[in-house]
């Protein structure tokens, strides 16, 4: 079944009209901007840009680098977009040096930036891995680009741009796809017991109670092995984004409130009876065998789903008196396309570099990357489910496109201390340890 899903999703990958309304659409947008100039304050800038578009273009050679090398499924999409761009703008030559993103490649990128050999455009990490090249001050910020090209990253979701900001909080990269975590549901079990898919804490607890009464495990979860998906969402929704993403010295109220719900859920009978001893592989099989109704997991689990007609992914339902906005998801977008100062300071390369990034990051470009990856990633734009896509694939597209916030998991902020927190969840769930003590034990290791 997995192969069937992927073949359906890959069907439209190599569309010839990729640049329509995309990076190539910048000429049309600029040409029409004269009318908009009379109505808006930004019109003067765009109108001037339109005049520049009418002049013949000087030949430009863009030096580009990406992580889409080797056997990466994104490689095909990347090369197809480059080919379409060169066909649309025959004055642009692309000298690409894409490779697999291993440690040697990362070191080479850092070395190039340190000696002034950086490319014009680079697709690279946005997390702490990028700190070294960010420190060179050779990457142009999106705000600076917006001042001249207000349509830049125009299709990118605000939440995705924010998620792709560098560790200093500044947005420089325009992302394509990332990963997500969400609630997998066996919809046929919900239908069997006349239950709606959970959308809030009340409907979640109703579902848990009903499944428990009918001999179905409500939630497939190993508290001993992999409870961390529940750690993340319970804390996020209880604490809200700001408190959740902080690195506190002592246990915050929201974190404590969230983790305390482990005991509430356990006492309701939400988890398997052997949740303290089974492993992640076992609980995953429980879900796929329809012995469990729900499983909180990540996009990487999608490839294990066989029943793509009756399995769906939905947003986390929520918790009592939650502080996070509905639709907030735990995930990450840890890479994106940057324009370097070397290209930006060259008038000819500047416009070509903008066209290049927009071709790869507009709706049509990201759609192609999304489909190349099996249509299960967190897309940085509103993607369109491909024709013939399964209910499972459609649900993922709807879930990720509607995300109100995308926040990275706790381990990305507190490192190895997180392992200590995970190891104490069984005790928290049984009442043998308070959530506050478990959190403080982990935070103490950061010091």
LINRA-V216538 format. One record per residue. N is the residue number from 1. SS is DSSP state (@ for helix, = for strand, . for the rest). PHI is phi in whole degrees, 0 to 359 (NA if undefined). PSI is psi as a letter, one per 30 degrees, with the letter a starting at -180 (* if undefined). Layout:
BEGIN
n->(N/N)
ss->(SS/SS)
phi->(PHI/PHI)
psi->(PSI/PSI)
END
This chain:
BEGIN
n->(1/2/3/4/5/6/7/8/9/10/11/12/13/14/15/16/17/18/19/20/21/22/23/24/25/26/27/28/29/30/31/32/33/34/35/36/37/38/39/40/41/42/43/44/45/46/47/48/49/50/51/52/53/54/55/56/57/58/59/60/61/62/63/64/65/66/67/68/69/70/71/72/73/74/75/76/77/78/79/80/81/82/83/84/85/86/87/88/89/90/91/92/93/94/95/96/97/98/99/100/101/102/103/104/105/106/107/108/109/110/111/112/113/114/115/116/117/118/119/120/121/122/123/124/125/126/127/128/129/130/131/132/133/134/135/136/137/138/139/140/141/142/143/144/145/146/147/148/149/150/151/152/153/154/155/156/157/158/159/160/161/162/163/164/165/166/167/168/169/170/171/172/173/174/175/176/177/178/179/180/181/182/183/184/185/186/187/188/189/190/191/192/193/194/195/196/197/198/199/200/201/202/203/204/205/206/207/208/209/210/211/212/213/214/215/216/217/218/219/220/221/222/223/224/225/226/227/228/229/230/231/232/233/234/235/236/237/238/239/240/241/242/243/244/245/246/247/248/249/250/251/252/253/254/255/256/257/258/259/260/261/262/263/264/265/266/267/268/269/270/271/272/273/274/275/276/277/278/279/280/281/282/283/284/285/286/287/288/289/290/291/292/293/294/295/296/297/298/299/300/301/302/303/304/305/306/307/308/309/310/311/312/313/314/315/316/317/318/319/320/321/322/323/324/325/326/327/328/329/330/331/332/333/334/335/336/337/338/339/340/341/342/343/344/345/346/347/348/349/350/351/352/353/354/355/356/357/358/359/360/361/362/363/364/365/366/367/368/369/370/371/372/373/374/375/376/377/378/379/380/381/382/383/384/385/386/387/388/389/390/391/392/393/394/395/396/397/398/399/400/401/402/403/404/405/406/407/408/409/410/411/412/413/414/415/416/417/418/419/420/421/422/423/424/425/426/427/428/429/430/431/432/433/434/435/436/437/438/439/440/441/442/443/444/445/446/447)
ss->(./@/@/@/@/@/@/@/@/./././././././././././././@/@/@/@/@/@/@/@/@/./@/@/@/@/@/./././././@/@/@/@/@/@/@/@/@/@/@/@/./././././=/=/=/=/=/=/././././././././@/@/@/@/@/@/@/@/@/@/@/@/@/@/@/./././=/=/=/=/=/././././././@/@/@/@/@/@/@/@/@/@/@/@/././././././=/=/=/=/=/././@/@/@/@/@/@/@/././././=/././@/@/@/@/@/@/@/./././././././././@/@/@/@/@/@/././././././././././=/././=/=/=/=/=/=/=/=/=/=/@/@/@/@/@/@/././././././././@/@/@/@/@/@/@/@/@/@/@/@/@/./././=/=/=/././=/./././=/./@/@/@/@/@/@/@/@/@/@/@/@/./@/@/@/@/././././././././@/@/@/@/@/@/@/@/@/@/@/@/@/@/@/@/././=/././././././././@/@/@/@/@/@/@/@/@/./././=/=/=/=/=/=/=/@/@/@/@/@/@/././././././=/=/=/=/./././././././././././././=/=/=/=/=/././=/=/=/=/=/=/@/@/@/@/././@/@/@/@/@/@/@/@/@/@/@/@/@/@/@/./@/@/@/@/@/@/@/@/@/@/./././././=/=/./././././././././././@/@/@/@/@/@/@/@/@/@/@/./././=/=/=/./././@/@/@/@/././@/@/@/@/@/@/@/./@/@/@/@/@/@/././././@/@/@/@/@/@/@/@/@/@/@/@/.)
phi->(NA/301/298/297/298/295/294/292/286/275/303/259/298/261/297/286/265/306/275/298/68/235/301/290/281/297/299/295/297/289/296/273/290/300/295/292/298/290/255/226/292/279/299/300/296/291/296/296/296/298/297/295/296/285/283/301/264/284/303/229/247/264/266/235/220/214/270/272/238/59/260/303/298/286/301/298/295/301/291/293/294/298/295/295/296/294/289/288/236/289/273/260/252/248/256/257/225/273/215/292/275/272/296/297/294/300/296/294/298/300/295/299/293/287/252/82/251/290/284/278/225/222/261/212/293/243/276/300/300/271/304/296/283/298/295/284/61/251/248/278/282/295/300/293/292/301/299/253/234/297/272/300/58/294/270/285/297/302/296/288/299/295/293/267/296/288/295/273/86/268/272/234/255/256/274/243/220/209/236/215/236/202/266/280/230/277/299/296/289/297/296/301/252/53/249/280/300/294/238/204/298/297/290/294/293/297/296/301/298/296/296/300/294/254/77/256/293/297/230/282/203/258/289/278/252/224/267/291/297/289/305/297/288/295/287/302/287/282/267/86/300/297/289/299/271/279/241/281/272/227/302/286/301/295/297/297/300/295/290/296/290/301/293/299/295/296/293/283/83/288/257/301/298/260/301/280/237/280/252/295/298/294/290/296/290/303/293/291/275/67/270/228/272/223/210/269/204/249/300/294/282/301/294/272/283/262/271/278/272/241/255/225/243/230/291/300/297/124/226/300/52/294/254/281/289/305/92/294/230/271/182/200/233/253/208/184/265/249/254/271/298/300/284/296/278/257/306/287/291/305/293/294/295/297/301/299/296/295/297/275/245/286/303/295/293/295/304/292/297/299/291/298/270/91/59/237/283/280/276/275/230/280/275/251/305/288/298/85/295/289/304/297/296/297/295/295/300/294/297/288/292/268/303/275/203/237/234/287/292/298/296/289/249/245/60/295/300/296/299/295/298/300/293/258/294/302/297/296/291/266/88/287/216/282/299/298/295/297/293/296/298/290/296/297/289/294/295)
psi->(e/e/e/e/e/e/e/e/f/f/e/g/e/h/k/f/h/e/f/k/g/b/e/f/f/e/e/e/e/e/e/f/f/e/e/f/e/f/f/l/f/f/e/e/e/e/e/e/e/e/e/e/f/f/k/k/k/k/k/k/j/k/j/l/k/l/g/i/a/b/g/k/f/f/e/e/e/e/e/e/e/e/e/e/e/e/e/e/j/f/f/k/k/j/j/k/i/k/l/k/i/a/e/e/e/e/e/e/e/e/e/e/e/f/g/g/g/l/l/e/k/k/j/l/l/f/a/f/f/f/e/e/f/e/f/f/h/g/k/k/l/e/e/e/e/e/f/e/i/f/f/k/g/f/f/k/k/e/e/e/e/e/f/g/l/l/f/g/f/k/j/e/k/j/l/d/l/b/l/l/k/l/j/k/k/j/e/e/e/e/e/e/g/h/k/k/k/k/f/l/e/e/f/e/e/e/e/e/e/e/e/e/f/g/g/k/k/e/k/j/k/j/f/e/e/i/g/f/e/e/e/e/e/e/e/e/f/e/f/l/e/e/e/e/g/l/i/l/e/l/j/l/e/e/e/e/e/e/f/f/f/e/e/e/e/e/f/f/g/f/l/l/e/g/f/f/f/l/l/e/e/e/e/e/e/e/e/f/g/g/f/k/e/l/k/k/a/l/f/f/f/e/f/f/k/e/i/f/f/g/k/l/k/l/l/k/e/l/l/k/h/l/f/k/k/k/f/k/l/k/a/k/j/g/l/l/k/k/k/l/e/e/e/e/f/j/e/e/e/e/e/e/e/e/e/e/e/e/e/f/f/l/e/e/e/e/e/e/e/e/e/e/g/g/h/f/l/j/k/f/l/j/l/k/k/l/k/g/k/l/e/e/e/e/e/e/e/e/e/e/f/g/k/f/k/j/k/l/l/e/f/f/e/g/b/f/f/e/e/e/e/e/f/g/e/e/e/e/f/f/g/f/k/l/e/e/e/e/e/e/e/e/f/f/f/e/*)
END
